[in-house]
Amino acid sequence: MYVLCADVAESGPSANNFRRWTLVGFERVEHAFTTSITDTLCHPTVECLLHGYVDICKNEFSSTTFVTKILVLPGNLLDLMTNQDISYQSHLVGDGTTLKWRKSSSKEDSRRAAKYLIDHTDISPYTESTLTSTIRSAAKSGELSFRSVGRTQGITNLREWFEKRVKPNTISLTRENYLTALANSFELITIGDPAKTDFGSSRQREFGQQWTDFTRGYLGEIAVKRFFQERFDVEVALRQRESEEGVEEYLPTDVTEVRTESGGFRPTESTLSVKTSKLGSMWLAIPSNQLGHSSAFTLAKIGIPLNHLSIFLKETNALETMLGYVDREDAREILESIPDFQNIPAYIPGFAWQEDYRQGTLDIHEASKVAHVRGGIGKRPETPPEGYSRMNVQGLGDPNEEYLASLGALHWRTSEWEEFLDRL
C-alpha cells in the first residue's frame, strides 16, 4: 500500500493541473520521490486506474487554497507511474548532443541519458537499468563533463565517455563466469571461515546476502583477468589476501604473477590490488593499513542483478521442488516472472597509483553547515575544515577508509594501462 499526494491549483482537480507528486513513506520506500508526471496522469489508461482511489480534501497554505488529492494506490499502479516512459529529446540543448542533468532529479535524468545512448550506440552488455546506474555514478564521481545550460547543468561528453571509456573497459561476464563465481563463493561460505557480520558492524548477515557479496567478489577477479587478457594479451594470476581471522568481507585480490614469453609465470614487480563493488559506486576507497600493500589499486564494478539467485534456481531447474508446494497457476506465474540469464557487465573504470593517494588532493565543498568531500584523490582530513562541525563523503557518508579516489580521478586511458603493465 502506498500514498501519493498532489497539490492542485484552486481551479480544480483536473490532471492537467497536477504540479508535483510526492511519494510519502510506506514499505519499499527509501527516499521521498518527487517528479513531474503530468503526461502520464493525462493518459486515459492512468486516469481510468485513478478512478475510485481519490479522496479530495482542502487545506490552506500561506493564505492560498489548494485542493490536495490523497491517493491510496496499489503497488502495480505505483509501478506504472514511476516506470513511465521518459523521453530524452526535450532535454537536448545546444547542438543536440548536450543533455540536461539535474542533481535533484539525477535518477530520472540518468535514465534519459541511458535512453539516448540506446538510440545512438550499442550498449551491450548493459541494459537500460544497469546503464542508468553507471551514468548516475559517473555524473557524481567526475567521469562526465558538464557545462551550464540556463539554470541547470548539461552533460557534454556522454557518448564519447561511453564509447571511449566505458565500453573498452567493460567485460561481458558469461553464464559460465557467473556459475564459477557462484560455486567458489558457496564453497567459501559453507566450508571456509567467513565472518557472519557486516564489515564494521555487529549486524548479522544472512546467507543469501553473504553469498551475493562473495559472488560479486569472485566475478571481479574473473573480470580483471579477462580484461588484461582480452585487451592487452597479458595473462595474470590473482591471489586473494589471507586473513588470520574470519573474513568479514570479500578481501581485495592482488595481481601477483604474470605469464612470461616462455609460458611460465613469474612474480610481478608491481602489485595491483583489485576491489569489487556495485555499478553505482563512486569511490575507490583504501584503508590506511592497506595503502602500503600495493603499488596500484583498481575497481571492478559488477552489475549483478538483485534477483540473480532466482534466475540461477530457475535455470538449473532447482525451483521445481519448491514450487510443488504452491498453487499450479501461481507456480507458472512465478516461473514466467523470472527472466532468463543475461551477460553481466563488469566495468573497470581505471586505477590509481599508491603515490596518487599520498600526493593528491580531495575536492571539499564547504556548504552552509556540513563540508562535503565530492571528488579528487587523496587522504581524507581527520577533522572538518575550520568552522564546520562535521564532514561527509558524497555517496559514502562517513567511511572507515582514510584514502579516497573518485572515479573521475582514476587513470583509464589505454596508454596509462600500458604504462602500468610495463611496470609489471
Helices and strands as residue ranges (DSSP letters): E 2-8, G 15-17, E 18-24, E 33-35, H 38-42, H 44-50, E 54-61, E 64-73, H 75-82, G 89-91, E 92-93, E 98-101, G 103-105, H 106-120, H 128-141, E 146-149, E 152-155, H 158-161, I 162-166, E 170-173, H 175-191, H 207-232, E 236-240, E 253-259, E 265-278, H 288-291, E 296-302, H 308-315, H 319-323, H 328-337, E 344-347, E 351-353, H 354-359, E 362-366, E 370-379, E 390-393, E 403-405, G 407-409, H 414-423
